[in-house]
Amino acid sequence: MSLHPSSLIPHPSSLRLLVTGGSGYLGSAILNRAPRDWTLATTYLTQPLSSEQVAAFHLDVRDANAVDRVIAEFRPHAIIHTAALMRGNEMRATNADGSRNIARAAAQTHARFIHLSSDVIFDGEHAPYDESALPAPISPYAESKALAERAVLDEYPNPVIVRTSLIYGFDPLDPRTRQALDGEMPRLFTDEYRCPIFVDDLAGALLELVVSDYSGILNIAGPQRLSRYEFGLKLATALGVEPRFKPALSEPIATPRPRDCTLDMSRAQKLLQTKLRGVDQVLEFLHPLEWRL
């Protein structure tokens, strides 16, 4: 049985969509689900994308001139900005300065702009968070994503800023789940809560936003609040895998981590046709033999 939601996304023909970070997990899902009559392009930095249906541009988003050249060449009607780094010396520049460059170029060319943000921009002490909640980052990655939001708002007059949560999927298996099932994440926290979102649901929602007139911040995550450990157990059980991780508390960890990033999903649930499903709803239709290593 298909894991895709049944609702159809209305779309105009001949729309030109640029997805930054198209070789990433979310970016590739967006490109795979985009309507076939759209003209698609993507950017990549280290992992080239080979597809006859998608134009691929090598791009370092930190290079403002290069960003301008790519967008001027492709002339997108809409941009979904997923390119980001989660760690490393270039994380802040890529996430914050890169987002500023993309947003500025989108504004100059009047392209609709959708920016991907994260639930970890909050300190985790005042959940659930609705769209009016102000960022309060407590980690370097969270700070870079909060700065990215600010940069986008400074450069683009009416962006869509999507705050999302843990992204998972099975075709192929998402990197985080693969690490947990392979034993590379030996401890999963019982005192950290997120709202995992199935990648196809998130991709469908983003494509729906491309052709909507919504602007502003929008929380798009799953409606089911789970600890990292509960989430891991559910995935392992559904996939028929013996758990290779143990429950743990996050408090002894040196790097600060938000404890509860639960997002208030009421606005998105009223606005979107795309159904945002909880983990249990998604796993109900998953057969263990269908998942791909």
Residue pairs with C-beta under 8 A, 6 or more apart in sequence:
1 285
1 287
2 285
3 170
3 171
3 198
3 200
3 282
3 285
3 286
4 200
4 204
5 200
5 201
5 204
5 274
5 275
5 277
6 275
7 204
7 273
7 274
7 275
8 273
9 35
9 204
9 207
9 208
9 211
9 273
9 274
10 211
11 35
11 37
11 38
11 207
11 210
11 211
12 211
13 37
13 38
14 37
14 38
14 39
15 35
15 38
15 39
15 77
15 78
15 210
15 211
16 38
16 39
16 41
16 74
16 75
16 76
16 77
16 78
17 34
17 38
17 39
17 40
17 41
17 76
17 77
17 78
17 79
17 80
17 210
18 41
18 42
18 43
18 70
18 71
18 74
18 76
18 78
18 79
18 80
18 111
19 27
19 30
19 31
19 40
19 41
19 42
19 43
19 79
19 80
19 82
20 27
20 42
20 43
20 59
20 61
20 79
20 80
20 81
20 82
20 83
20 102
21 27
21 42
21 43
21 44
21 81
21 82
21 83
21 84
22 28
22 30
22 31
22 42
22 43
22 44
22 49
22 54
22 56
22 82
23 42
23 44
23 47
23 48
23 49
24 82
24 83
25 167
25 169
25 174
25 175
25 199
26 82
26 116
26 167
26 199
26 202
26 203
27 42
27 80
27 82
27 83
28 49
29 169
29 199
29 200
29 202
29 203
30 80
30 82
30 203
30 206
30 207
31 40
31 42
31 49
31 51
31 54
32 203
33 200
33 203
33 204
33 207
34 40
34 207
35 207
36 53
39 55
40 53
40 54
40 55
41 54
41 55
41 56
41 57
41 74
41 76
42 49
42 54
42 55
42 56
42 57
43 56
43 57
43 58
43 59
43 61
43 70
43 83
44 56
44 57
44 58
44 59
45 58
45 59
45 60
45 61
45 83
48 56
48 58
49 56
50 56
55 74
57 70
57 73
57 74
59 66
59 67
59 70
60 66
60 98
61 67
61 83
61 94
61 97
61 98
61 99
61 101
61 102
62 90
62 93
62 94
62 97
62 98
62 101
63 101
64 101
64 104
64 105
67 98
67 101
67 102
67 104
67 105
68 105
68 108
71 79
71 102
71 105
71 106
71 109
71 111
72 105
72 109
75 109
76 109
76 111
77 111
77 112
78 111
78 112
78 113
78 114
78 210
79 102
79 106
79 111
79 112
79 113
79 114
80 114
80 116
80 206
80 210
81 99
81 102
81 103
81 113
81 114
81 115
81 116
82 116
83 94
83 98
83 102
84 94
84 95
84 98
84 116
84 145
84 148
85 91
85 94
85 95
85 144
86 141
87 141
91 140
91 141
91 144
92 140
92 143
92 144
92 147
94 144
95 141
95 144
95 145
95 147
95 148
96 144
96 147
96 148
96 151
97 151
98 148
99 115
99 148
99 151
99 152
100 148
100 151
100 152
100 154
100 155
102 113
102 115
103 113
103 115
103 151
103 152
103 154
103 155
103 156
103 159
104 155
104 156
106 112
106 113
106 156
106 159
107 113
107 155
107 156
107 157
112 160
112 210
113 152
113 156
113 159
113 160
114 159
114 160
114 162
114 206
114 209
114 210
115 148
115 149
115 152
115 159
115 160
115 161
115 162
116 162
116 164
117 145
117 148
117 149
117 161
117 162
117 163
117 164
118 141
118 142
118 145
118 163
118 164
118 165
119 129
119 163
119 164
119 165
119 194
119 195
119 219
119 221
119 261
119 262
119 263
120 137
120 139
120 141
120 142
120 145
120 258
120 261
121 135
121 136
121 137
121 142
121 145
121 146
121 149
121 163
122 129
122 133
122 135
122 136
122 137
122 142
122 258
122 261
123 136
123 137
123 138
123 258
124 138
124 192
124 257
124 258
124 259
124 260
124 261
125 258
125 259
125 260
126 133
127 193
127 260
127 261
127 262
128 262
128 263
128 264
129 163
129 219
129 261
129 262
129 263
129 264
130 219
130 263
130 264
130 266
130 267
131 163
131 216
131 217
131 218
131 219
131 264
131 267
135 142
135 146
135 149
137 143
137 145
137 146
138 256
138 257
138 258
139 255
139 256
139 257
139 258
142 258
149 161
152 159
152 161
153 159
153 161
158 215
158 216
159 215
160 209
160 214
160 215
160 216
160 218
161 216
161 217
161 218
162 205
162 206
162 209
162 217
162 218
162 219
162 220
163 217
163 218
163 219
163 220
163 221
163 263
164 197
164 202
164 219
164 220
164 221
165 194
165 195
165 196
165 197
165 221
165 222
165 261
165 263
166 176
166 194
166 195
166 196
166 197
166 231
167 174
167 196
167 197
167 199
167 202
168 174
168 176
168 177
168 196
168 197
168 198
168 199
168 235
169 198
169 199
169 200
170 239
170 286
170 290
170 291
170 292
171 290
171 291
171 292
172 292
172 293
173 181
173 291
173 292
173 293
174 199
176 185
177 235
178 293
179 185
180 188
180 232
180 235
180 236
180 244
180 245
181 235
181 236
181 239
181 241
181 244
182 244
183 244
183 245
185 232
185 245
186 244
186 245
186 246
187 245
187 246
187 247
187 248
188 227
188 228
188 229
188 231
188 232
188 245
188 246
188 247
188 248
189 227
189 228
189 229
189 247
189 248
189 249
189 250
189 257
190 227
190 228
190 229
190 230
190 247
190 248
190 249
191 227
191 249
191 250
191 251
191 259
192 227
192 228
192 250
192 257
192 258
192 259
192 260
192 261
193 225
193 226
193 227
193 259
193 260
193 261
193 262
194 221
194 225
194 226
194 228
194 231
194 261
194 262
195 221
195 222
195 223
195 224
195 225
195 226
195 261
195 262
195 263
195 265
196 221
196 222
196 224
196 226
196 231
196 279
197 220
197 221
197 222
197 276
198 222
198 277
198 279
198 282
201 222
201 274
201 275
201 276
201 277
201 282
202 220
204 274
205 220
205 268
205 272
205 274
205 276
206 220
208 272
208 273
208 274
209 218
209 272
212 271
214 271
218 267
218 268
218 271
219 263
219 264
219 265
219 267
219 268
220 265
220 268
220 272
220 276
221 263
221 265
221 276
222 265
222 276
222 277
222 278
222 279
223 265
223 269
223 276
223 277
223 278
224 278
224 279
224 280
224 281
225 262
226 234
226 279
229 245
229 247
229 248
231 279
232 243
232 245
233 243
234 279
234 280
234 283
235 279
235 283
236 242
236 243
238 283
238 286
238 288
239 286
239 288
239 291
240 288
250 257
250 259
265 276
268 276
269 276
